[in-house]
Amino acid sequence: LVASGTVDGSALPPLEAGSALGMPMMIGDLTIGGYGTVTYREGDRLIGFGHPAYGWGNVDIPMSPCEMFALNASYVSTFKVGAVATPVGAIRQDREAAVGGVIGRVPRMIPLRVRARALETGREREFSYRLWDNRYFAPSLAATGVREAISATDRSDGDSTLRLEYAIALQGAEPIRKEVFLASSAGPAFAAGSDFRSDLSLLLNNPFR
């Protein structure tokens, strides 16, 4: 998780064997994603990780290069610290032995814009994100974006009230609009994100449409 603007994937070195291979799940003012290593590339196709991401078979996951910051070497558990970039292609296969990706077409991502305003201080900020269009992950990613926007604009603890207004645009239908009032002694940001996540999850997991 990187609380900053997302690195431009086209500005980084091209993906090749040994490169860090990213799965950007959320990009924009907050970046969330996972990464592994490219094993082999031939033309615009590549394989990587050496293990499954989720083991879902046919998939359409955003794929990107990564900017690596540090390597923590350890006999117990070595790990790298880095950040995924904007997508340059898609992971199309998620199999037991590896993931397979194609450079070029980028999967559709869900846009999310959040405007937060603190009445006590008058501070107002706007945040913009794009989320992986996945019915399991997108609701939680959206909730995280809402919570982080609120926490970055006003205090996240103590007695407070919050009015949450949001609209979910739908293809071929009227937008769904909702207004919620929340009060909490521990900060309402978490509850606000949870409410939005529940509605988005119902829509994305709708079995009828």
ZAGURO-346022 format. One record per residue: x, y, z of N, C-alpha, C in turn; residue in one letter. Coordinates in nm, 4 decimals. Example, Ala and Ser with C-alpha at 12.3 -4.5 7.8 and 13.67 -1.06 7.14 Angstrom:
<tortis>
{torti {1.3190,-0.5690,0.7800},{1.2300,-0.4500,0.7800},{1.3200,-0.3300,0.7800},A}
{torti {1.2850,-0.2250,0.7080},{1.3670,-0.1060,0.7140},{1.2900,0.0030,0.7870},S}
</tortis>
This chain:
<tortis>
{torti {0.0852,-0.1178,0.0000},{0.0000,0.0000,0.0000},{0.0884,0.1222,0.0000},L}
{torti {0.0707,0.2108,-0.0975},{0.1503,0.3324,-0.1073},{0.0563,0.4516,-0.1107},V}
{torti {0.0654,0.5375,-0.0098},{-0.0224,0.6539,-0.0013},{0.0373,0.7688,-0.0811},A}
{torti {0.0322,0.7583,-0.2113},{0.0872,0.8620,-0.2983},{0.0329,0.8401,-0.4377},S}
{torti {0.0700,0.9280,-0.5305},{0.0307,0.9090,-0.6679},{0.0958,0.7843,-0.7249},G}
{torti {0.0315,0.7249,-0.8249},{0.0815,0.6015,-0.8836},{0.1899,0.6300,-0.9860},T}
{torti {0.2956,0.5492,-0.9859},{0.4043,0.5615,-1.0823},{0.3517,0.5321,-1.2228},V}
{torti {0.3981,0.6085,-1.3227},{0.3589,0.5876,-1.4618},{0.4282,0.4627,-1.5142},D}
{torti {0.3510,0.3588,-1.5460},{0.4084,0.2334,-1.5908},{0.4878,0.2459,-1.7202},G}
{torti {0.4449,0.3363,-1.8103},{0.5148,0.3514,-1.9384},{0.6511,0.4175,-1.9219},S}
{torti {0.6751,0.4807,-1.8066},{0.8029,0.5480,-1.7824},{0.9075,0.4554,-1.7214},A}
{torti {0.8676,0.3343,-1.6823},{0.9598,0.2388,-1.6219},{1.0184,0.1460,-1.7284},L}
{torti {1.1303,0.0786,-1.6997},{1.1882,-0.0158,-1.7963},{1.0874,-0.1228,-1.8344},P}
{torti {1.0933,-0.1743,-1.9577},{0.9966,-0.2760,-2.0021},{1.0082,-0.4042,-1.9210},P}
{torti {0.8977,-0.4766,-1.9119},{0.8966,-0.6032,-1.8410},{0.9786,-0.7066,-1.9166},L}
{torti {1.0649,-0.7768,-1.8445},{1.1461,-0.8827,-1.9014},{1.1784,-0.9819,-1.7917},E}
{torti {1.2405,-1.0934,-1.8273},{1.2743,-1.1943,-1.7276},{1.3565,-1.1329,-1.6144},A}
{torti {1.3094,-1.1527,-1.4913},{1.3761,-1.0964,-1.3752},{1.3161,-0.9667,-1.3268},G}
{torti {1.2300,-0.9033,-1.4085},{1.1651,-0.7781,-1.3674},{1.0596,-0.8036,-1.2607},S}
{torti {1.0313,-0.7008,-1.1810},{0.9196,-0.7080,-1.0872},{0.7897,-0.6924,-1.1646},A}
{torti {0.6971,-0.7852,-1.1422},{0.5687,-0.7885,-1.2130},{0.4573,-0.7532,-1.1155},L}
{torti {0.3826,-0.6473,-1.1458},{0.2828,-0.5979,-1.0522},{0.1402,-0.6271,-1.0927},G}
{torti {0.0526,-0.6316,-0.9921},{-0.0924,-0.6397,-1.0108},{-0.1535,-0.5186,-0.9406},M}
{torti {-0.1690,-0.4055,-1.0102},{-0.2267,-0.2858,-0.9473},{-0.3774,-0.3004,-0.9294},P}
{torti {-0.4216,-0.3134,-0.8060},{-0.5634,-0.3301,-0.7767},{-0.6336,-0.1962,-0.7542},M}
{torti {-0.5555,-0.0974,-0.7130},{-0.6100,0.0366,-0.6915},{-0.4993,0.1372,-0.7227},M}
{torti {-0.5261,0.2329,-0.8109},{-0.4267,0.3329,-0.8472},{-0.4873,0.4714,-0.8350},I}
{torti {-0.4019,0.5712,-0.8306},{-0.4477,0.7086,-0.8154},{-0.3843,0.7722,-0.6938},G}
{torti {-0.4645,0.8403,-0.6128},{-0.4129,0.9058,-0.4932},{-0.3768,0.8065,-0.3836},D}
{torti {-0.4192,0.6841,-0.3983},{-0.3776,0.5740,-0.3110},{-0.3529,0.4525,-0.3990},L}
{torti {-0.2391,0.3879,-0.3797},{-0.2031,0.2742,-0.4619},{-0.1997,0.1477,-0.3784},T}
{torti {-0.2698,0.0445,-0.4241},{-0.2699,-0.0854,-0.3576},{-0.2474,-0.1927,-0.4636},I}
{torti {-0.1580,-0.2844,-0.4363},{-0.1337,-0.3906,-0.5324},{-0.0378,-0.4939,-0.4779},G}
{torti {-0.0151,-0.5968,-0.5560},{0.0806,-0.7005,-0.5202},{0.1804,-0.7164,-0.6328},G}
{torti {0.2937,-0.7828,-0.6049},{0.3921,-0.8002,-0.7097},{0.4712,-0.9280,-0.6894},Y}
{torti {0.5283,-0.9749,-0.8002},{0.6133,-1.0920,-0.8006},{0.7244,-1.0695,-0.9012},G}
{torti {0.7620,-1.1746,-0.9756},{0.8746,-1.1647,-1.0687},{0.8378,-1.2254,-1.2033},T}
{torti {0.8823,-1.1604,-1.3103},{0.8655,-1.2162,-1.4450},{0.9624,-1.3331,-1.4621},V}
{torti {0.9104,-1.4473,-1.5061},{0.9935,-1.5655,-1.5292},{1.0461,-1.5691,-1.6725},T}
{torti {0.9582,-1.5394,-1.7685},{0.9955,-1.5512,-1.9098},{0.9038,-1.4624,-1.9922},Y}
{torti {0.9619,-1.3987,-2.0957},{0.8816,-1.3175,-2.1878},{0.9152,-1.3534,-2.3318},R}
{torti {0.8094,-1.3621,-2.4128},{0.8249,-1.3847,-2.5563},{0.7285,-1.2931,-2.6292},E}
{torti {0.7798,-1.1938,-2.6977},{0.6951,-1.0952,-2.7632},{0.6162,-1.0162,-2.6602},G}
{torti {0.4846,-1.0136,-2.6766},{0.3988,-0.9412,-2.5824},{0.3434,-1.0310,-2.4723},D}
{torti {0.3846,-1.1565,-2.4695},{0.3340,-1.2511,-2.3698},{0.4424,-1.2837,-2.2675},R}
{torti {0.3981,-1.3079,-2.1455},{0.4951,-1.3417,-2.0419},{0.4302,-1.4326,-1.9373},L}
{torti {0.5152,-1.4995,-1.8610},{0.4698,-1.5759,-1.7453},{0.5507,-1.5292,-1.6247},I}
{torti {0.4945,-1.5473,-1.5063},{0.5640,-1.4988,-1.3880},{0.5144,-1.5622,-1.2603},G}
{torti {0.5710,-1.5190,-1.1508},{0.5377,-1.5578,-1.0136},{0.5916,-1.6961,-0.9752},F}
{torti {0.5704,-1.7984,-1.0604},{0.6074,-1.9337,-1.0231},{0.5077,-1.9974,-0.9275},G}
{torti {0.3939,-1.9352,-0.9126},{0.2856,-1.9838,-0.8261},{0.1592,-1.9086,-0.8666},H}
{torti {0.0433,-1.9506,-0.8229},{-0.0788,-1.8770,-0.8589},{-0.0906,-1.7460,-0.7818},P}
{torti {-0.1669,-1.6510,-0.8374},{-0.2033,-1.5314,-0.7625},{-0.3198,-1.5664,-0.6704},A}
{torti {-0.4296,-1.6129,-0.7296},{-0.5462,-1.6586,-0.6539},{-0.5937,-1.7967,-0.6979},Y}
{torti {-0.5396,-1.8448,-0.8105},{-0.5806,-1.9748,-0.8615},{-0.7169,-1.9722,-0.9266},G}
{torti {-0.7529,-1.8612,-0.9911},{-0.8873,-1.8452,-1.0463},{-0.8989,-1.8882,-1.1918},W}
{torti {-0.7905,-1.9309,-1.2546},{-0.7992,-1.9748,-1.3941},{-0.8000,-1.8572,-1.4900},G}
{torti {-0.9056,-1.8481,-1.5741},{-0.9183,-1.7356,-1.6672},{-0.9501,-1.6084,-1.5890},N}
{torti {-0.8666,-1.5070,-1.6029},{-0.8842,-1.3829,-1.5271},{-0.8585,-1.2629,-1.6182},V}
{torti {-0.8777,-1.1453,-1.5652},{-0.8477,-1.0205,-1.6355},{-0.8012,-0.9197,-1.5304},D}
{torti {-0.6776,-0.9350,-1.4851},{-0.6216,-0.8548,-1.3764},{-0.5254,-0.7515,-1.4351},I}
{torti {-0.5352,-0.6248,-1.3958},{-0.4380,-0.5255,-1.4438},{-0.2939,-0.5708,-1.4156},P}
{torti {-0.2055,-0.5457,-1.5099},{-0.0660,-0.5881,-1.4989},{0.0253,-0.4680,-1.5232},M}
{torti {0.1321,-0.4590,-1.4438},{0.2199,-0.3425,-1.4554},{0.3634,-0.3775,-1.4182},S}
{torti {0.4585,-0.2924,-1.4584},{0.5913,-0.3010,-1.3989},{0.5856,-0.2425,-1.2584},P}
{torti {0.6963,-0.2511,-1.1854},{0.7007,-0.1992,-1.0487},{0.8259,-0.1147,-1.0287},C}
{torti {0.8171,-0.0246,-0.9335},{0.9345,0.0491,-0.8883},{0.9731,-0.0067,-0.7517},E}
{torti {1.0921,-0.0653,-0.7437},{1.1357,-0.1287,-0.6196},{1.2228,-0.0323,-0.5391},M}
{torti {1.1997,-0.0305,-0.4068},{1.2684,0.0627,-0.3198},{1.3756,-0.0030,-0.2333},F}
{torti {1.3508,-0.1245,-0.1871},{1.4435,-0.1855,-0.0928},{1.4287,-0.3365,-0.0934},A}
{torti {1.5322,-0.4040,-0.0492},{1.5321,-0.5489,-0.0316},{1.5721,-0.5786,0.1118},L}
{torti {1.4876,-0.6505,0.1828},{1.5177,-0.6898,0.3203},{1.5600,-0.8369,0.3204},N}
{torti {1.6917,-0.8585,0.3298},{1.7447,-0.9946,0.3261},{1.7375,-1.0575,0.4645},A}
{torti {1.6874,-1.1809,0.4679},{1.6717,-1.2495,0.5952},{1.6757,-1.4000,0.5730},S}
{torti {1.7391,-1.4749,0.6656},{1.7376,-1.6201,0.6575},{1.5974,-1.6754,0.6838},Y}
{torti {1.5165,-1.5970,0.7541},{1.3815,-1.6419,0.7886},{1.2839,-1.6121,0.6762},V}
{torti {1.2804,-1.4848,0.6306},{1.1845,-1.4459,0.5269},{1.2349,-1.3202,0.4562},S}
{torti {1.2930,-1.3370,0.3394},{1.3395,-1.2239,0.2606},{1.2216,-1.1624,0.1849},T}
{torti {1.2145,-1.0300,0.1821},{1.1069,-0.9660,0.1069},{1.1550,-0.8344,0.0481},F}
{torti {1.0829,-0.7902,-0.0554},{1.1137,-0.6655,-0.1242},{1.0066,-0.5618,-0.0927},K}
{torti {1.0460,-0.4349,-0.0977},{0.9538,-0.3242,-0.0765},{0.9475,-0.2441,-0.2060},V}
{torti {0.8273,-0.2256,-0.2583},{0.8139,-0.1544,-0.3846},{0.6727,-0.1051,-0.4059},G}
{torti {0.6466,-0.0554,-0.5254},{0.5145,-0.0026,-0.5591},{0.4789,-0.0409,-0.7014},A}
{torti {0.3546,-0.0828,-0.7206},{0.3062,-0.1122,-0.8558},{0.2850,0.0192,-0.9304},V}
{torti {0.2874,0.0108,-1.0635},{0.2689,0.1284,-1.1478},{0.1338,0.1213,-1.2194},A}
{torti {0.1082,0.2163,-1.3069},{-0.0146,0.2125,-1.3861},{-0.0079,0.0932,-1.4814},T}
{torti {-0.1213,0.0325,-1.5150},{-0.1219,-0.0900,-1.5961},{-0.0677,-0.0688,-1.7368},P}
{torti {0.0013,-0.1718,-1.7874},{0.0497,-0.1734,-1.9252},{-0.0019,-0.2964,-1.9993},V}
{torti {-0.0850,-0.3752,-1.9316},{-0.1389,-0.4961,-1.9919},{-0.2285,-0.5675,-1.8938},G}
{torti {-0.2480,-0.6977,-1.9168},{-0.3397,-0.7740,-1.8329},{-0.2863,-0.9137,-1.8056},A}
{torti {-0.3044,-0.9599,-1.6831},{-0.2822,-1.1001,-1.6504},{-0.4087,-1.1752,-1.6914},I}
{torti {-0.3939,-1.2720,-1.7819},{-0.5101,-1.3398,-1.8381},{-0.5276,-1.4823,-1.7850},R}
{torti {-0.4186,-1.5404,-1.7312},{-0.4249,-1.6762,-1.6780},{-0.3651,-1.6790,-1.5373},Q}
{torti {-0.4369,-1.7418,-1.4455},{-0.3928,-1.7540,-1.3066},{-0.3958,-1.9024,-1.2713},D}
{torti {-0.2836,-1.9700,-1.2954},{-0.2788,-2.1154,-1.2850},{-0.1883,-2.1599,-1.1694},R}
{torti {-0.1879,-2.2884,-1.1432},{-0.1137,-2.3433,-1.0298},{0.0360,-2.3170,-1.0399},E}
{torti {0.0911,-2.3245,-1.1620},{0.2360,-2.3124,-1.1786},{0.2834,-2.1696,-1.1998},A}
{torti {0.1957,-2.0810,-1.2473},{0.2377,-1.9447,-1.2809},{0.1168,-1.8614,-1.3216},A}
{torti {0.1405,-1.7324,-1.3405},{0.0409,-1.6455,-1.4030},{0.0909,-1.6116,-1.5428},V}
{torti {-0.0022,-1.5883,-1.6348},{0.0324,-1.5533,-1.7716},{-0.0291,-1.4205,-1.8090},G}
{torti {0.0503,-1.3320,-1.8667},{0.0008,-1.1989,-1.9004},{0.0308,-1.1597,-2.0432},G}
{torti {-0.0417,-1.0583,-2.0902},{-0.0236,-1.0038,-2.2242},{-0.0082,-0.8528,-2.2123},V}
{torti {0.0957,-0.7983,-2.2724},{0.1180,-0.6540,-2.2729},{0.0354,-0.5918,-2.3847},I}
{torti {-0.0308,-0.4810,-2.3553},{-0.1143,-0.4132,-2.4549},{-0.2465,-0.3696,-2.3955},G}
{torti {-0.3523,-0.4474,-2.4202},{-0.4848,-0.4095,-2.3720},{-0.4880,-0.4102,-2.2193},R}
{torti {-0.5408,-0.3021,-2.1632},{-0.5500,-0.2866,-2.0176},{-0.6938,-0.3132,-1.9727},V}
{torti {-0.7150,-0.3935,-1.8698},{-0.8516,-0.4208,-1.8223},{-0.9237,-0.2936,-1.7780},P}
{torti {-1.0555,-0.2958,-1.7914},{-1.1373,-0.1834,-1.7463},{-1.1268,-0.1709,-1.5944},R}
{torti {-1.1154,-0.0459,-1.5473},{-1.1099,-0.0209,-1.4036},{-1.2237,0.0733,-1.3651},M}
{torti {-1.2692,0.0631,-1.2420},{-1.3825,0.1421,-1.1936},{-1.3322,0.2748,-1.1379},I}
{torti {-1.3798,0.3885,-1.1905},{-1.3364,0.5176,-1.1360},{-1.4098,0.5499,-1.0056},P}
{torti {-1.3375,0.6084,-0.9112},{-1.3957,0.6493,-0.7838},{-1.3415,0.7872,-0.7487},L}
{torti {-1.4302,0.8812,-0.7255},{-1.3916,1.0160,-0.6841},{-1.4545,1.0461,-0.5483},R}
{torti {-1.3739,1.0978,-0.4579},{-1.4199,1.1278,-0.3220},{-1.3856,1.2727,-0.2889},V}
{torti {-1.4841,1.3451,-0.2395},{-1.4609,1.4816,-0.1900},{-1.4960,1.4832,-0.0419},R}
{torti {-1.3998,1.5225,0.0395},{-1.4196,1.5256,0.1849},{-1.4017,1.6680,0.2354},A}
{torti {-1.4894,1.7085,0.3281},{-1.4817,1.8432,0.3847},{-1.5041,1.8365,0.5348},R}
{torti {-1.4149,1.8999,0.6099},{-1.4249,1.9061,0.7556},{-1.4909,2.0385,0.7948},A}
{torti {-1.6096,2.0308,0.8536},{-1.6822,2.1532,0.8888},{-1.6089,2.2333,0.9962},L}
{torti {-1.5417,2.1658,1.0884},{-1.4768,2.2342,1.1997},{-1.3609,2.3227,1.1538},E}
{torti {-1.2847,2.2746,1.0554},{-1.1673,2.3483,1.0081},{-1.1879,2.4127,0.8713},T}
{torti {-1.2909,2.3687,0.8007},{-1.3142,2.4179,0.6663},{-1.2240,2.3553,0.5612},G}
{torti {-1.1450,2.2597,0.6011},{-1.0541,2.1945,0.5077},{-1.1318,2.1042,0.4117},R}
{torti {-1.0975,2.1122,0.2850},{-1.1652,2.0318,0.1833},{-1.0612,1.9721,0.0894},E}
{torti {-1.0772,1.8437,0.0598},{-0.9828,1.7746,-0.0287},{-1.0579,1.6819,-0.1235},R}
{torti {-1.0003,1.6605,-0.2394},{-1.0571,1.5690,-0.3374},{-0.9566,1.4583,-0.3684},E}
{torti {-1.0084,1.3386,-0.3869},{-0.9263,1.2225,-0.4147},{-0.9825,1.1485,-0.5348},F}
{torti {-0.8934,1.0913,-0.6136},{-0.9351,1.0192,-0.7339},{-0.8642,0.8841,-0.7380},S}
{torti {-0.9415,0.7792,-0.7634},{-0.8877,0.6438,-0.7681},{-0.9450,0.5698,-0.8883},Y}
{torti {-0.8756,0.4619,-0.9256},{-0.9320,0.3637,-1.0183},{-0.9133,0.2259,-0.9560},R}
{torti {-1.0197,0.1461,-0.9581},{-1.0216,0.0177,-0.8876},{-1.0288,-0.0981,-0.9863},L}
{torti {-0.9629,-0.2068,-0.9487},{-0.9749,-0.3312,-1.0249},{-1.1220,-0.3722,-1.0285},W}
{torti {-1.1747,-0.3945,-1.1488},{-1.3154,-0.4306,-1.1663},{-1.3334,-0.5785,-1.1326},D}
{torti {-1.3427,-0.6061,-1.0042},{-1.3566,-0.7425,-0.9558},{-1.4613,-0.7429,-0.8450},N}
{torti {-1.5571,-0.8313,-0.8537},{-1.6704,-0.8273,-0.7607},{-1.6313,-0.8597,-0.6169},R}
{torti {-1.5183,-0.9293,-0.5985},{-1.4757,-0.9621,-0.4627},{-1.3902,-0.8498,-0.4006},Y}
{torti {-1.3037,-0.7913,-0.4807},{-1.2085,-0.6936,-0.4286},{-1.2566,-0.5486,-0.4370},F}
{torti {-1.3305,-0.5129,-0.5430},{-1.3666,-0.3730,-0.5642},{-1.4417,-0.3095,-0.4466},A}
{torti {-1.5389,-0.3775,-0.3837},{-1.6082,-0.3135,-0.2708},{-1.5144,-0.2757,-0.1551},P}
{torti {-1.4221,-0.3648,-0.1196},{-1.3288,-0.3350,-0.0107},{-1.2295,-0.2270,-0.0501},S}
{torti {-1.1854,-0.2270,-0.1762},{-1.0955,-0.1222,-0.2229},{-1.1643,0.0133,-0.2196},L}
{torti {-1.2908,0.0176,-0.2613},{-1.3661,0.1429,-0.2579},{-1.3834,0.1930,-0.1153},A}
{torti {-1.4135,0.1024,-0.0238},{-1.4289,0.1400,0.1169},{-1.2993,0.1968,0.1725},A}
{torti {-1.1870,0.1385,0.1338},{-1.0575,0.1887,0.1776},{-1.0338,0.3298,0.1254},T}
{torti {-1.0696,0.3545,0.0004},{-1.0542,0.4883,-0.0563},{-1.1362,0.5926,0.0174},G}
{torti {-1.2600,0.5569,0.0548},{-1.3459,0.6491,0.1297},{-1.2875,0.6760,0.2680},V}
{torti {-1.2460,0.5710,0.3371},{-1.1914,0.5873,0.4725},{-1.0650,0.6716,0.4721},R}
{torti {-0.9766,0.6458,0.3773},{-0.8511,0.7208,0.3727},{-0.8752,0.8667,0.3386},E}
{torti {-0.9734,0.8942,0.2534},{-1.0054,1.0332,0.2203},{-1.0554,1.1088,0.3431},A}
{torti {-1.1412,1.0441,0.4207},{-1.1939,1.1076,0.5420},{-1.0818,1.1278,0.6441},I}
{torti {-1.0004,1.0265,0.6651},{-0.8933,1.0343,0.7644},{-0.7874,1.1377,0.7254},S}
{torti {-0.7637,1.1554,0.5949},{-0.6641,1.2515,0.5496},{-0.7144,1.3952,0.5551},A}
{torti {-0.8459,1.4118,0.5666},{-0.9045,1.5459,0.5666},{-0.9343,1.5954,0.7065},T}
{torti {-0.9745,1.5064,0.7948},{-1.0119,1.5448,0.9306},{-0.9585,1.4401,1.0282},D}
{torti {-0.9673,1.4691,1.1562},{-0.9211,1.3735,1.2562},{-1.0033,1.2447,1.2462},R}
{torti {-0.9375,1.1341,1.2728},{-1.0045,1.0049,1.2583},{-1.0501,0.9473,1.3915},S}
{torti {-1.0189,1.0129,1.5036},{-1.0594,0.9643,1.6347},{-1.1372,1.0717,1.7103},D}
{torti {-1.2067,1.0281,1.8152},{-1.2809,1.1216,1.8989},{-1.4254,1.1366,1.8546},G}
{torti {-1.5034,1.2083,1.9366},{-1.6455,1.2300,1.9060},{-1.6606,1.3081,1.7760},D}
{torti {-1.7428,1.2580,1.6874},{-1.7639,1.3263,1.5594},{-1.8892,1.2746,1.4924},S}
{torti {-1.9401,1.3553,1.4029},{-2.0534,1.3151,1.3195},{-2.0132,1.3306,1.1734},T}
{torti {-2.0805,1.2572,1.0882},{-2.0448,1.2583,0.9470},{-2.1696,1.2425,0.8624},L}
{torti {-2.1768,1.3207,0.7564},{-2.2823,1.3027,0.6571},{-2.2170,1.2495,0.5302},R}
{torti {-2.2605,1.1336,0.4872},{-2.2044,1.0681,0.3700},{-2.3075,1.0697,0.2583},L}
{torti {-2.2722,1.1275,0.1473},{-2.3563,1.1275,0.0283},{-2.2775,1.0617,-0.0843},E}
{torti {-2.3404,0.9667,-0.1519},{-2.2696,0.9072,-0.2649},{-2.3670,0.8660,-0.3745},Y}
{torti {-2.3117,0.8582,-0.4937},{-2.3883,0.8159,-0.6113},{-2.3085,0.7088,-0.6838},A}
{torti {-2.3752,0.6014,-0.7226},{-2.3135,0.4922,-0.7980},{-2.3744,0.4930,-0.9373},I}
{torti {-2.2923,0.5261,-1.0379},{-2.3406,0.5328,-1.1756},{-2.3506,0.3927,-1.2336},A}
{torti {-2.4610,0.3655,-1.3012},{-2.4861,0.2344,-1.3597},{-2.5043,0.2465,-1.5104},L}
{torti {-2.4579,0.1474,-1.5824},{-2.4757,0.1468,-1.7265},{-2.6197,0.1085,-1.7610},Q}
{torti {-2.6857,0.1950,-1.8345},{-2.8222,0.1673,-1.8776},{-2.9274,0.1838,-1.7706},G}
{torti {-2.8964,0.2543,-1.6621},{-2.9940,0.2745,-1.5537},{-2.9626,0.4052,-1.4817},A}
{torti {-3.0590,0.4502,-1.4030},{-3.0388,0.5729,-1.3254},{-2.9367,0.5489,-1.2143},E}
{torti {-2.8590,0.6512,-1.1800},{-2.7626,0.6362,-1.0698},{-2.8332,0.6059,-0.9379},P}
{torti {-2.7681,0.5294,-0.8545},{-2.8181,0.5021,-0.7198},{-2.7576,0.6056,-0.6255},I}
{torti {-2.8432,0.6800,-0.5563},{-2.7960,0.7857,-0.4668},{-2.8392,0.7532,-0.3239},R}
{torti {-2.7517,0.7846,-0.2306},{-2.7799,0.7540,-0.0911},{-2.7171,0.8592,-0.0015},K}
{torti {-2.7848,0.8871,0.1088},{-2.7344,0.9814,0.2082},{-2.7437,0.9146,0.3456},E}
{torti {-2.6326,0.9171,0.4186},{-2.6236,0.8490,0.5472},{-2.5669,0.9459,0.6506},V}
{torti {-2.6247,0.9449,0.7704},{-2.5711,1.0236,0.8821},{-2.5142,0.9269,0.9849},F}
{torti {-2.3921,0.9558,1.0304},{-2.3234,0.8687,1.1248},{-2.2680,0.9502,1.2405},L}
{torti {-2.2672,0.8909,1.3589},{-2.2076,0.9534,1.4771},{-2.1292,0.8469,1.5513},A}
{torti {-2.0114,0.8854,1.6017},{-1.9261,0.7875,1.6684},{-1.8305,0.8580,1.7633},S}
{torti {-1.7949,0.7905,1.8715},{-1.6938,0.8429,1.9638},{-1.5545,0.7956,1.9234},S}
{torti {-1.5453,0.7103,1.8236},{-1.4161,0.6584,1.7792},{-1.3859,0.6992,1.6347},A}
{torti {-1.4616,0.7953,1.5823},{-1.4421,0.8354,1.4440},{-1.5292,0.7541,1.3503},G}
{torti {-1.6056,0.8188,1.2617},{-1.7017,0.7465,1.1777},{-1.6452,0.6998,1.0440},P}
{torti {-1.5168,0.7205,1.0187},{-1.4616,0.6884,0.8868},{-1.4797,0.5414,0.8523},A}
{torti {-1.4541,0.4522,0.9488},{-1.4657,0.3089,0.9208},{-1.6095,0.2715,0.8873},F}
{torti {-1.7044,0.3237,0.9649},{-1.8450,0.2927,0.9393},{-1.8894,0.3471,0.8046},A}
{torti {-1.8394,0.4653,0.7660},{-1.8769,0.5233,0.6374},{-1.8304,0.4350,0.5228},A}
{torti {-1.7067,0.3870,0.5309},{-1.6562,0.2991,0.4271},{-1.7312,0.1681,0.4204},G}
{torti {-1.7704,0.1153,0.5360},{-1.8424,-0.0126,0.5406},{-1.9787,-0.0015,0.4763},S}
{torti {-2.0467,0.1096,0.4974},{-2.1789,0.1294,0.4391},{-2.1700,0.1323,0.2859},D}
{torti {-2.0730,0.2054,0.2345},{-2.0535,0.2143,0.0901},{-2.0145,0.0791,0.0323},F}
{torti {-1.9282,0.0062,0.1029},{-1.8839,-0.1250,0.0566},{-2.0018,-0.2213,0.0441},R}
{torti {-2.0934,-0.2189,0.1395},{-2.2073,-0.3106,0.1370},{-2.2940,-0.2888,0.0134},S}
{torti {-2.3220,-0.1621,-0.0180},{-2.4053,-0.1326,-0.1346},{-2.3351,-0.1728,-0.2644},D}
{torti {-2.2063,-0.1435,-0.2740},{-2.1330,-0.1775,-0.3958},{-2.1220,-0.3289,-0.4120},L}
{torti {-2.1065,-0.3998,-0.3025},{-2.0981,-0.5455,-0.3088},{-2.2292,-0.6061,-0.3580},S}
{torti {-2.3412,-0.5525,-0.3132},{-2.4706,-0.6017,-0.3596},{-2.4859,-0.5844,-0.5099},L}
{torti {-2.4395,-0.4716,-0.5616},{-2.4512,-0.4456,-0.7050},{-2.3593,-0.5364,-0.7864},L}
{torti {-2.2350,-0.5491,-0.7435},{-2.1388,-0.6270,-0.8209},{-2.1648,-0.7771,-0.8148},L}
{torti {-2.2334,-0.8198,-0.7088},{-2.2652,-0.9623,-0.6942},{-2.4128,-0.9918,-0.7221},N}
{torti {-2.4789,-0.9008,-0.7919},{-2.6185,-0.9175,-0.8288},{-2.6326,-1.0359,-0.9266},N}
{torti {-2.7020,-1.1431,-0.8909},{-2.7119,-1.2585,-0.9803},{-2.8100,-1.2394,-1.0945},P}
{torti {-2.8880,-1.1313,-1.0902},{-2.9921,-1.1119,-1.1922},{-2.9481,-1.0211,-1.3057},F}
{torti {-2.8410,-0.9398,-1.2820},{-2.7983,-0.8491,-1.3881},{-2.6512,-0.8136,-1.3716},R}
</tortis>
